């Protein structure tokens, strides 16, 4: 992780885990992350899609719109939707956080950003939601408005891996045992989008 703010959120999420399980949503105390709340969002798996349950004010200000009930993949360029979905599904399946290195395209250029996706459980044994954190890594001028479809994923990796900007990252390598499941879910999402 490149941002100290992202690291703060990850450390709190990690402190709530019991063993290797994703924490329960009810375990979260928003007051602990009070300063980070504007950068946070919550996604819910709805069929083969991910929907925003809520989005912090700073994230909504980037798009000049409320993102609640919008599709997560609608923020990504077409070619990068599968990468974003693969990263999110890997987080849910493995119950491990992932970091996506991305850029948000604008008419005046690109803004580098970092997104952290952390699986959580609303109840029961399986992770069914993602707590996310989106942080620009460069200043964003007040006049910039980003449109849906502006995000480009460079790569994603487990949050536990160290970031080496000089290394050549592998784009979205998931653990070998979950690749067939991820591919089926990605294929299902593609078919849904074509309808």
C-alpha positions as CSV (number, residue, x, y, z in Angstrom):
1,X,0.0,0.0,0.0
2,X,1.3,3.4,-0.9
3,X,-1.0,5.6,1.2
4,X,-0.7,5.8,5.0
5,X,-4.5,6.4,5.0
6,X,-5.1,3.1,3.2
7,X,-2.8,1.4,5.7
8,X,-4.8,2.8,8.6
9,X,-8.0,1.3,7.3
10,X,-6.4,-2.0,6.5
11,X,-4.9,-2.3,10.0
12,X,-8.2,-1.7,11.6
13,X,-10.0,-4.2,9.4
14,X,-7.2,-6.7,10.1
15,X,-7.5,-6.2,13.9
16,X,-11.1,-7.3,13.7
17,X,-10.4,-10.6,12.1
18,X,-10.7,-13.8,14.1
19,X,-8.2,-16.2,12.7
20,X,-8.4,-16.1,8.9
21,X,-12.1,-15.2,8.8
22,X,-13.4,-11.9,7.5
23,X,-14.9,-9.7,10.3
24,X,-18.6,-9.2,10.8
25,X,-20.1,-5.9,9.7
26,X,-21.5,-5.5,13.3
27,X,-17.9,-5.6,14.7
28,X,-17.1,-2.3,13.0
29,X,-17.1,0.9,15.1
30,X,-17.4,3.8,12.6
31,X,-16.0,6.2,15.3
32,X,-12.6,4.4,15.1
33,X,-12.4,5.3,11.3
34,X,-14.1,8.7,11.7
35,X,-11.4,10.6,9.8
36,X,-11.5,7.9,7.0
37,X,-15.2,7.6,6.5
38,X,-15.4,10.1,3.6
39,X,-13.0,7.7,1.7
40,X,-14.9,4.5,2.4
41,X,-17.6,2.6,0.6
42,X,-19.5,-0.6,1.0
43,X,-20.2,-3.1,-1.8
44,X,-22.8,-5.9,-1.7
45,X,-22.7,-9.0,-4.0
46,X,-26.0,-9.0,-5.8
47,X,-26.1,-12.0,-8.2
48,X,-23.1,-11.7,-10.5
49,X,-22.7,-8.0,-9.8
50,X,-21.5,-5.7,-7.0
51,X,-23.7,-2.8,-5.9
52,X,-22.7,0.2,-3.8
53,X,-24.6,0.0,-0.4
54,X,-23.0,3.3,0.6
55,X,-20.2,5.6,-0.5
56,X,-18.3,8.3,1.5
57,X,-18.7,12.0,0.7
58,X,-15.2,12.4,-0.9
59,X,-15.8,9.5,-3.2
60,X,-19.2,10.9,-4.3
61,X,-17.7,14.4,-4.8
62,X,-15.2,12.9,-7.3
63,X,-18.2,11.9,-9.4
64,X,-20.5,14.8,-8.4
65,X,-23.2,12.2,-7.7
66,X,-24.5,9.8,-5.1
67,X,-23.1,6.3,-5.8
68,X,-25.5,4.4,-3.6
69,X,-27.3,1.6,-5.6
70,X,-25.0,2.1,-8.6
71,X,-23.0,-0.8,-10.0
72,X,-19.4,-0.9,-9.0
73,X,-18.2,-2.0,-12.4
74,X,-19.9,1.0,-14.0
75,X,-17.0,3.1,-12.7
76,X,-14.4,1.1,-14.7
77,X,-13.5,1.3,-18.4
78,X,-14.9,-1.7,-20.3
79,X,-11.6,-3.4,-20.7
80,X,-10.9,-3.1,-17.0
81,X,-14.2,-4.3,-15.6
82,X,-13.1,-7.9,-15.6
83,X,-9.9,-7.0,-13.7
84,X,-11.9,-5.1,-11.1
85,X,-14.4,-7.9,-10.8
86,X,-11.7,-10.5,-10.5
87,X,-10.0,-8.6,-7.7
88,X,-13.3,-8.2,-5.8
89,X,-14.3,-11.8,-6.1
90,X,-10.8,-12.9,-5.1
91,X,-11.2,-10.8,-1.9
92,X,-14.6,-12.4,-1.2
93,X,-13.5,-16.0,-1.9
94,X,-10.2,-15.9,0.0
95,X,-11.4,-13.5,2.7
96,X,-8.2,-11.5,2.2
97,X,-7.9,-7.8,1.4
98,X,-6.7,-6.8,-2.0
99,X,-5.2,-3.5,-3.3
100,X,-5.9,-2.2,-6.8
101,X,-3.5,0.2,-8.3
102,X,-5.5,2.3,-10.8
103,X,-5.8,5.7,-12.5
104,X,-8.9,7.8,-13.0
105,X,-9.0,9.3,-16.5
106,X,-10.0,12.9,-17.1
107,X,-9.8,15.3,-20.0
108,X,-6.9,17.0,-18.3
109,X,-5.0,13.7,-17.7
110,X,-4.8,10.8,-15.3
111,X,-5.0,10.8,-11.5
112,X,-3.2,7.9,-9.8
113,X,-5.3,6.2,-7.1
114,X,-5.3,3.3,-4.7
115,X,-8.3,1.2,-3.9
116,X,-8.4,-1.3,-1.0
117,X,-11.1,-4.0,-0.9
118,X,-11.7,-5.8,2.4
119,X,-14.2,-8.7,2.7
120,X,-16.7,-8.6,5.5
121,X,-19.6,-10.8,6.6
122,X,-23.1,-9.4,7.1
123,X,-23.9,-12.6,9.0
124,X,-23.1,-16.3,8.7
125,X,-19.9,-17.9,7.6
126,X,-19.3,-16.5,4.1
127,X,-18.0,-13.0,3.2
128,X,-20.8,-11.3,1.2
129,X,-19.7,-7.6,1.3
130,X,-16.6,-5.6,0.7
131,X,-15.5,-2.6,2.7
132,X,-13.6,-0.4,0.3
133,X,-11.3,2.6,0.5
134,X,-10.6,4.8,-2.5
135,X,-7.8,7.4,-2.3
136,X,-6.3,9.6,-5.0
137,X,-2.4,9.5,-4.7
138,X,-2.1,13.0,-6.2
139,X,-4.1,16.2,-5.5
140,X,-7.4,16.4,-7.3
141,X,-8.5,20.0,-8.2
142,X,-12.0,21.0,-7.3
143,X,-12.9,21.5,-10.9
144,X,-12.3,17.9,-11.9
145,X,-15.4,15.8,-12.3
146,X,-14.9,12.1,-13.1
147,X,-17.4,10.3,-15.1
148,X,-18.5,6.6,-14.8
149,X,-16.2,4.4,-16.8
150,X,-13.1,6.5,-16.0
151,X,-11.2,4.0,-13.9
152,X,-8.3,2.0,-15.4
153,X,-6.9,-0.9,-13.4
154,X,-3.1,-1.2,-13.7
155,X,-2.9,-4.3,-11.4
156,X,-4.1,-5.8,-8.2
157,X,-2.5,-7.9,-5.5
158,X,-3.2,-9.2,-2.0
159,X,-2.9,-6.4,0.6
160,X,-0.3,-8.4,2.6
161,X,2.2,-8.2,-0.3
162,X,4.7,-5.4,-0.1
163,X,4.5,-2.8,-2.8
164,X,7.6,-2.4,-4.9
165,X,7.2,0.3,-7.6
166,X,10.2,-0.9,-9.5
167,X,8.9,-4.5,-9.7
168,X,6.9,-5.6,-12.7
169,X,3.6,-6.6,-11.2
170,X,1.5,-9.5,-12.4
171,X,-1.9,-8.4,-13.3
172,X,-4.4,-9.9,-10.9
173,X,-2.8,-13.3,-10.1
174,X,-5.2,-15.1,-7.8
175,X,-4.4,-18.2,-5.9
176,X,-4.4,-21.2,-8.3
177,X,-7.2,-23.1,-6.4
178,X,-9.8,-20.3,-7.0
179,X,-9.0,-19.4,-10.7
180,X,-11.8,-21.7,-12.1
181,X,-14.4,-20.3,-9.7
182,X,-13.3,-16.7,-10.6
183,X,-13.5,-17.4,-14.3
184,X,-17.0,-18.8,-14.0
185,X,-18.1,-15.8,-12.0
186,X,-16.5,-13.4,-14.5
187,X,-18.2,-15.2,-17.4
188,X,-21.5,-15.0,-15.6
189,X,-21.1,-11.2,-15.1
190,X,-20.2,-10.7,-18.7
191,X,-23.3,-12.6,-19.9
192,X,-25.5,-10.5,-17.5
193,X,-24.0,-7.2,-18.9
194,X,-24.7,-8.3,-22.5
195,X,-28.5,-8.8,-21.8
